[in-house]
């Protein structure tokens, strides 16, 4: 049963990796938040590094947007805004 769950998880991950548009969106999110990082630099990185940078960029942008919305009083309790590039 645990093996079947692991195999299902692997299949799901492989299906996500086949999405070329997802990779482009991840690179776009990274270069949006970190303008000093170029696309050429990202092409020389591993997928794990790109995924980590994308997660960091999305979190940083989300934090900035939430901070501005909170300061302006435009948020509801318990709600957070998501990064617009998904």
TILUMRO-210756 format. One record per residue (C-alpha): residue in three letters; chain; x, y, z. Coordinates in nm, 4 decimals, always signed. Example, Ala and Ser with C-alpha at 12.3 -4.5 7.8 and 13.67 -1.06 7.14 Angstrom:
! residues 2
<code=Ala | unit=A | u=+1.2300 | v=-0.4500 | w=+0.7800>
<code=Ser | unit=A | u=+1.3670 | v=-0.1060 | w=+0.7140>
END
This chain:
! residues 86
<code=Unk | unit=A | u=+0.0000 | v=+0.0000 | w=+0.0000>
<code=Unk | unit=A | u=+0.2831 | v=+0.2415 | w=+0.0839>
<code=Unk | unit=A | u=+0.4583 | v=+0.1449 | w=-0.2389>
<code=Unk | unit=A | u=+0.1458 | v=+0.2218 | w=-0.4412>
<code=Unk | unit=A | u=+0.1176 | v=+0.5607 | w=-0.2734>
<code=Unk | unit=A | u=+0.4825 | v=+0.6340 | w=-0.3534>
<code=Unk | unit=A | u=+0.4346 | v=+0.5269 | w=-0.7159>
<code=Unk | unit=A | u=+0.1283 | v=+0.7498 | w=-0.7465>
<code=Unk | unit=A | u=+0.3283 | v=+1.0405 | w=-0.6070>
<code=Unk | unit=A | u=+0.6079 | v=+0.9751 | w=-0.8596>
<code=Unk | unit=A | u=+0.3561 | v=+0.9660 | w=-1.1474>
<code=Unk | unit=A | u=+0.2079 | v=+1.2950 | w=-1.0322>
<code=Unk | unit=A | u=+0.5536 | v=+1.4563 | w=-1.0158>
<code=Unk | unit=A | u=+0.6428 | v=+1.3301 | w=-1.3634>
<code=Unk | unit=A | u=+0.3198 | v=+1.4699 | w=-1.5037>
<code=Unk | unit=A | u=+0.4034 | v=+1.8107 | w=-1.3567>
<code=Unk | unit=A | u=+0.7583 | v=+1.8056 | w=-1.4955>
<code=Unk | unit=A | u=+0.6300 | v=+1.7557 | w=-1.8488>
<code=Unk | unit=A | u=+0.4619 | v=+2.0948 | w=-1.8406>
<code=Unk | unit=A | u=+0.6937 | v=+2.3238 | w=-2.0403>
<code=Unk | unit=A | u=+0.4761 | v=+2.6232 | w=-1.9611>
<code=Unk | unit=A | u=+0.5283 | v=+2.5590 | w=-1.5898>
<code=Unk | unit=A | u=+0.9045 | v=+2.5890 | w=-1.6290>
<code=Unk | unit=A | u=+0.8673 | v=+2.9159 | w=-1.8183>
<code=Unk | unit=A | u=+0.6348 | v=+3.0515 | w=-1.5480>
<code=Unk | unit=A | u=+0.8840 | v=+2.9517 | w=-1.2778>
<code=Unk | unit=A | u=+1.1665 | v=+3.1304 | w=-1.4576>
<code=Unk | unit=A | u=+0.9459 | v=+3.4349 | w=-1.5125>
<code=Unk | unit=A | u=+0.8619 | v=+3.4504 | w=-1.1426>
<code=Unk | unit=A | u=+1.2302 | v=+3.4273 | w=-1.0491>
<code=Unk | unit=A | u=+1.3407 | v=+3.6994 | w=-1.2902>
<code=Unk | unit=A | u=+1.0461 | v=+3.9187 | w=-1.1825>
<code=Unk | unit=A | u=+1.1489 | v=+3.9136 | w=-0.8170>
<code=Unk | unit=A | u=+1.5261 | v=+3.8920 | w=-0.8662>
<code=Unk | unit=A | u=+1.6165 | v=+4.1080 | w=-1.1691>
<code=Unk | unit=A | u=+1.9868 | v=+4.0358 | w=-1.1233>
<code=Unk | unit=A | u=+1.9260 | v=+3.6690 | w=-1.2128>
<code=Unk | unit=A | u=+1.9171 | v=+3.6172 | w=-1.5883>
<code=Unk | unit=A | u=+1.7500 | v=+3.3455 | w=-1.7933>
<code=Unk | unit=A | u=+2.0952 | v=+3.2298 | w=-1.9088>
<code=Unk | unit=A | u=+2.1969 | v=+3.1807 | w=-1.5459>
<code=Unk | unit=A | u=+1.8794 | v=+2.9802 | w=-1.4789>
<code=Unk | unit=A | u=+1.9445 | v=+2.7499 | w=-1.7756>
<code=Unk | unit=A | u=+2.2700 | v=+2.6413 | w=-1.6064>
<code=Unk | unit=A | u=+2.0939 | v=+2.5502 | w=-1.2796>
<code=Unk | unit=A | u=+1.9392 | v=+2.2195 | w=-1.1762>
<code=Unk | unit=A | u=+1.5639 | v=+2.1760 | w=-1.1474>
<code=Unk | unit=A | u=+1.5971 | v=+2.1603 | w=-0.7686>
<code=Unk | unit=A | u=+1.7692 | v=+2.4995 | w=-0.7633>
<code=Unk | unit=A | u=+1.5094 | v=+2.6513 | w=-0.9972>
<code=Unk | unit=A | u=+1.2277 | v=+2.5107 | w=-0.7840>
<code=Unk | unit=A | u=+1.3861 | v=+2.6517 | w=-0.4682>
<code=Unk | unit=A | u=+1.4345 | v=+2.9947 | w=-0.6265>
<code=Unk | unit=A | u=+1.0766 | v=+2.9939 | w=-0.7588>
<code=Unk | unit=A | u=+0.9408 | v=+2.9076 | w=-0.4154>
<code=Unk | unit=A | u=+1.1510 | v=+3.1835 | w=-0.2590>
<code=Unk | unit=A | u=+1.0432 | v=+3.4399 | w=-0.5207>
<code=Unk | unit=A | u=+0.6739 | v=+3.3542 | w=-0.4853>
<code=Unk | unit=A | u=+0.6962 | v=+3.3809 | w=-0.1077>
<code=Unk | unit=A | u=+0.8751 | v=+3.7160 | w=-0.1220>
<code=Unk | unit=A | u=+0.6255 | v=+3.8689 | w=-0.3646>
<code=Unk | unit=A | u=+0.3328 | v=+3.7339 | w=-0.1640>
<code=Unk | unit=A | u=+0.4803 | v=+3.8816 | w=+0.1537>
<code=Unk | unit=A | u=+0.5246 | v=+4.2248 | w=-0.0071>
<code=Unk | unit=A | u=+0.1708 | v=+4.2301 | w=-0.1463>
<code=Unk | unit=A | u=+0.0228 | v=+4.1152 | w=+0.1843>
<code=Unk | unit=A | u=+0.2236 | v=+4.3762 | w=+0.3755>
<code=Unk | unit=A | u=+0.0992 | v=+4.6571 | w=+0.1508>
<code=Unk | unit=A | u=-0.2610 | v=+4.5344 | w=+0.1645>
<code=Unk | unit=A | u=-0.2451 | v=+4.4998 | w=+0.5425>
<code=Unk | unit=A | u=-0.0974 | v=+4.8484 | w=+0.5821>
<code=Unk | unit=A | u=-0.3776 | v=+4.9926 | w=+0.3691>
<code=Unk | unit=A | u=-0.6413 | v=+4.7993 | w=+0.5639>
<code=Unk | unit=A | u=-0.7542 | v=+4.5989 | w=+0.2611>
<code=Unk | unit=A | u=-0.7363 | v=+4.2496 | w=+0.4065>
<code=Unk | unit=A | u=-0.9753 | v=+4.0159 | w=+0.5791>
<code=Unk | unit=A | u=-0.8706 | v=+3.8216 | w=+0.8861>
<code=Unk | unit=A | u=-0.7096 | v=+3.4902 | w=+0.8003>
<code=Unk | unit=A | u=-0.6857 | v=+3.5630 | w=+0.4263>
<code=Unk | unit=A | u=-0.3616 | v=+3.5809 | w=+0.2301>
<code=Unk | unit=A | u=-0.3085 | v=+3.6845 | w=-0.1283>
<code=Unk | unit=A | u=-0.1345 | v=+3.4475 | w=-0.3683>
<code=Unk | unit=A | u=+0.1339 | v=+3.5235 | w=-0.6236>
<code=Unk | unit=A | u=-0.0253 | v=+3.5991 | w=-0.9590>
<code=Unk | unit=A | u=+0.2078 | v=+3.3753 | w=-1.1656>
<code=Unk | unit=A | u=+0.1076 | v=+3.0143 | w=-1.1064>
END
